Amino acid sequence: MGRTRTRSRWNSTSVWLSGAALAGVLALGGYALLSGGDEGDEAGKAEAGSSASADPKPSQSYEAPQDWTDPKRWSALPRGERTDERGSQVGFPQTAEGAVAMMAAANMTAIEGATTNDDEQLRLYYSYIGRPDQSEAAAERVEQGAITNGKSIWRSMGLKPGAPLPAGAYMRTHVVGFQFIKKSPDEVTAWVLGMETQKAGETQEEKVSYTRTLLGAQWQDGDWKLAVEATRHAQDDTQGKPEPEMVAVGDAAFNSAGWTAIREAS
């Protein structure tokens, strides 16, 4: 096990938004790379992923097995009914699966071409964090944090921060599994399992890592949104309980860890 960090509580909205918001909401978009360290921290880059239930922390290295084991549980999550002005899928149905579909959308990023980490982090922040938990100051902290972590992403690919991405270079994230904690018509909490793929150029080897994120969503103004209150409830309900293992779809441990795999909705 790599270096760990003490599990902390979110004691205010400002703390959640300035620190754990994008570690939890957007861990798959690059914040997992830092594992809670400073800009020069190299430890997080070599690890398989992070748990963003509170402070990010590195996990044990993981290598997917060669043999495929069919997942026991599958779900075709619904799509959002429209795209917002930032290009994010929104308008999910008021069901537990609709809430998880929003969580999955909030953890889907593509840093490639001219798209930077701060572009993606701000898009997800405005599209998926509930308005009661948004503020101008919080958005500024999100942007500054995204710029700092973007530098770490560039360095992890052997690039100078700010340099254009080479042809064929990218970092993409998406959710491959989930498990409910609690669900009701107005609030859903869940663990989500994400996969991050990173490639430093056309001829470079693709690197794959996994992340595990604890999220809470509330039904607000006709759509699901990530909410401080709901995520605190998720923390309370999982306090002292083991976190589900981060494993690939097709690993036998995926089933024993309690994950449900995700199919594309038709």
C-alpha positions in Angstrom: 0.0 0.0 0.0 1.3 3.4 -0.8 1.2 6.5 1.3 -2.2 7.1 3.0 -3.9 10.2 4.2 -6.1 10.6 7.2 -9.8 10.4 6.4 -11.3 13.9 7.0 -14.8 15.3 7.3 -16.3 18.0 5.2 -17.2 20.7 7.7 -18.4 23.4 5.3 -19.5 23.9 1.8 -16.4 26.0 1.1 -14.1 23.2 2.2 -15.9 20.7 0.1 -15.8 22.8 -3.0 -12.2 24.0 -2.6 -10.8 20.6 -1.8 -12.8 17.4 -2.0 -15.3 18.6 -4.7 -13.1 17.9 -7.7 -11.3 15.1 -6.0 -14.7 13.4 -5.6 -16.7 14.8 -8.5 -13.8 14.8 -10.9 -11.3 12.4 -9.6 -11.3 10.7 -13.0 -10.4 13.9 -14.7 -6.9 14.2 -13.3 -7.2 15.1 -9.6 -6.5 11.4 -8.7 -3.0 11.9 -10.2 -1.9 14.1 -7.4 -3.1 11.9 -4.6 -3.6 14.9 -2.4 0.0 16.1 -2.7 1.5 19.3 -4.0 2.3 20.2 -7.6 5.6 18.4 -7.5 4.3 15.2 -6.0 5.4 12.2 -8.0 3.9 9.5 -5.9 0.4 9.7 -7.2 1.5 9.3 -10.8 2.7 5.8 -10.3 -0.3 4.5 -8.5 -3.4 2.8 -9.9 -6.0 5.3 -8.8 -7.5 7.0 -5.8 -10.4 6.8 -3.4 -12.2 10.2 -3.3 -14.5 9.5 -0.4 -12.8 12.3 1.4 -9.1 13.0 0.8 -7.7 11.3 -2.3 -5.1 8.7 -1.5 -3.1 6.3 -3.7 -4.1 2.6 -3.8 -2.2 -0.6 -4.4 -1.0 -1.2 -7.9 -3.4 -3.3 -10.0 -3.0 -5.4 -13.1 -6.1 -6.7 -14.9 -6.1 -10.5 -15.2 -5.9 -12.2 -18.6 -9.0 -14.4 -18.1 -12.4 -12.9 -18.5 -15.2 -13.5 -16.0 -18.7 -12.2 -16.9 -20.1 -9.7 -14.5 -23.1 -11.0 -12.6 -24.8 -7.6 -12.6 -25.3 -5.3 -15.6 -27.2 -2.0 -16.0 -28.0 0.0 -19.1 -28.0 3.5 -17.6 -30.4 6.0 -19.2 -29.1 8.9 -21.3 -29.7 12.5 -20.6 -32.5 14.0 -22.7 -30.5 17.0 -23.9 -27.1 18.7 -24.0 -26.4 21.9 -22.1 -24.6 25.0 -23.3 -21.3 23.5 -22.2 -21.7 20.3 -24.2 -22.6 18.2 -21.2 -25.4 15.6 -21.2 -28.1 16.6 -18.7 -31.8 15.9 -18.1 -31.7 12.5 -16.6 -34.8 10.6 -15.4 -35.9 10.8 -11.7 -34.8 7.2 -11.0 -31.9 5.7 -9.1 -30.3 4.7 -12.4 -30.9 8.2 -13.7 -28.9 9.6 -10.7 -26.0 7.1 -11.4 -26.1 8.0 -15.1 -25.5 11.7 -14.1 -22.7 10.6 -11.8 -21.1 8.7 -14.7 -21.5 11.7 -17.0 -19.9 13.9 -14.3 -16.9 11.6 -14.4 -16.4 11.5 -18.1 -13.6 13.6 -19.5 -11.5 13.7 -22.7 -8.3 15.8 -22.5 -7.0 15.7 -26.1 -6.4 18.1 -29.0 -6.8 21.7 -27.7 -9.0 20.6 -24.7 -7.2 21.2 -21.4 -7.8 19.9 -17.9 -9.2 23.2 -16.7 -11.7 23.2 -19.7 -13.0 19.9 -18.6 -13.1 20.5 -14.9 -15.0 23.8 -15.2 -17.4 22.2 -17.7 -18.2 19.4 -15.2 -18.4 21.8 -12.3 -21.0 24.1 -13.9 -23.0 21.2 -15.5 -23.2 18.8 -12.6 -22.7 20.5 -9.2 -26.0 21.8 -7.8 -26.5 25.5 -7.8 -26.8 25.8 -4.0 -23.2 24.6 -3.8 -21.8 26.8 -6.5 -20.1 30.2 -6.0 -17.8 32.5 -7.8 -15.0 31.9 -5.3 -15.4 28.1 -5.5 -15.3 28.2 -9.3 -12.1 30.2 -9.2 -10.6 27.6 -6.8 -11.7 24.8 -9.1 -10.1 26.6 -12.1 -6.8 27.2 -10.3 -6.7 23.6 -9.0 -7.4 22.3 -12.5 -4.6 24.3 -13.9 -2.2 23.0 -11.3 -3.3 19.4 -11.8 -3.2 19.8 -15.5 0.5 20.5 -15.2 0.9 17.1 -13.3 -1.0 15.4 -16.1 1.4 16.9 -18.7 4.4 15.8 -16.7 3.0 12.3 -16.2 3.1 12.0 -20.0 6.6 13.4 -20.1 5.5 16.7 -21.5 6.4 20.3 -20.6 3.3 21.9 -18.9 1.6 24.2 -21.4 3.1 22.5 -24.4 0.6 21.3 -27.1 -0.3 17.7 -26.9 1.4 15.5 -29.5 -0.6 13.8 -32.2 -2.4 10.8 -30.6 -1.9 12.0 -27.0 -4.9 12.0 -24.7 -6.3 11.3 -21.2 -9.8 9.9 -21.2 -12.0 8.8 -18.3 -15.3 7.0 -18.0 -17.3 5.1 -15.4 -17.4 1.3 -15.8 -19.2 0.2 -12.7 -21.2 1.3 -9.6 -22.9 0.2 -6.5 -25.7 1.9 -4.6 -25.4 2.9 -1.0 -28.9 4.4 -0.5 -31.6 5.5 -2.9 -34.8 7.4 -2.7 -36.8 9.5 -5.2 -34.9 12.7 -4.2 -31.5 11.5 -3.1 -29.1 8.7 -4.3 -25.7 7.8 -3.0 -23.3 5.4 -4.6 -19.7 4.3 -5.2 -18.6 4.7 -8.9 -15.7 2.8 -10.4 -13.9 4.7 -13.1 -11.3 3.8 -15.7 -8.7 6.3 -16.9 -6.7 5.7 -20.1 -3.7 7.9 -20.9 -1.4 7.9 -23.9 1.5 10.3 -24.5 1.5 10.0 -28.3 0.6 7.8 -31.3 3.5 5.4 -30.8 3.4 5.4 -27.0 1.9 2.6 -24.9 -1.6 3.3 -23.4 -1.7 3.3 -19.6 -4.8 2.3 -17.7 -5.7 3.0 -14.1 -8.8 2.7 -12.0 -10.5 5.1 -9.5 -13.2 4.7 -6.9 -15.3 7.7 -6.0 -18.0 8.2 -3.4 -20.8 10.5 -4.6 -24.2 11.8 -3.6 -26.8 13.3 -5.9 -30.1 15.2 -5.2 -33.0 15.9 -7.4 -32.9 19.7 -8.0 -35.0 21.7 -10.5 -35.9 18.8 -12.6 -32.6 17.0 -12.8 -30.0 15.2 -10.8 -27.1 17.2 -9.4 -24.1 16.4 -7.2 -24.7 17.9 -3.8 -22.6 18.5 -0.7 -25.4 17.4 1.7 -26.0 14.1 -0.2 -22.3 13.3 -0.3 -22.0 13.9 3.4 -24.8 11.4 3.9 -22.8 8.9 1.8 -19.8 9.5 4.0 -21.8 8.9 7.1 -23.3 5.7 5.7 -19.9 4.3 4.7 -17.9 5.5 7.8 -15.9 2.6 9.2 -16.9 0.2 6.4 -14.5 -1.3 3.8 -14.2 0.5 0.5 -15.0 -1.7 -2.5 -12.0 -3.0 -4.4 -10.9 -1.3 -7.6 -10.8 -3.9 -10.3 -11.5 -4.2 -14.0 -14.7 -5.4 -15.6 -14.0 -9.0 -16.4 -12.0 -9.6 -13.2 -13.6 -12.2 -11.0 -13.1 -9.8 -8.1 -15.4 -7.3 -9.8 -18.3 -9.5 -8.7 -17.1 -10.2 -5.2 -16.5 -6.5 -4.7 -20.2 -5.9 -5.4 -19.9 -3.8 -8.6 -22.6 -3.5 -11.3 -21.2 -3.2 -14.8 -22.5 -0.6 -17.2 -23.9 -1.2 -20.7 -24.5 1.6 -23.2 -28.1 2.5 -23.3 -29.8 2.0 -26.7 
